[in-house]
């Protein structure tokens, strides 16, 4: 399921960590306090890694997707984006 701006705005902290997935490793991490940040899960050199892209709403959904694409290009060229 792809995320939408409406879904992201409505998401609230509920005392538990939440992850709302957008696809291709990108997800919105919601802390127990309700703080939201964009993260990208990927593999490099056989190891799972996590890149924090930035906070929502400072980084919009569109910008987070663009940054994921930039990081993906680095990964394809053999560079660890983090």
Helices and strands as residue ranges (DSSP letters): H 5-10, E 18-23, E 26-30, E 36-44, E 47-56, H 61-76
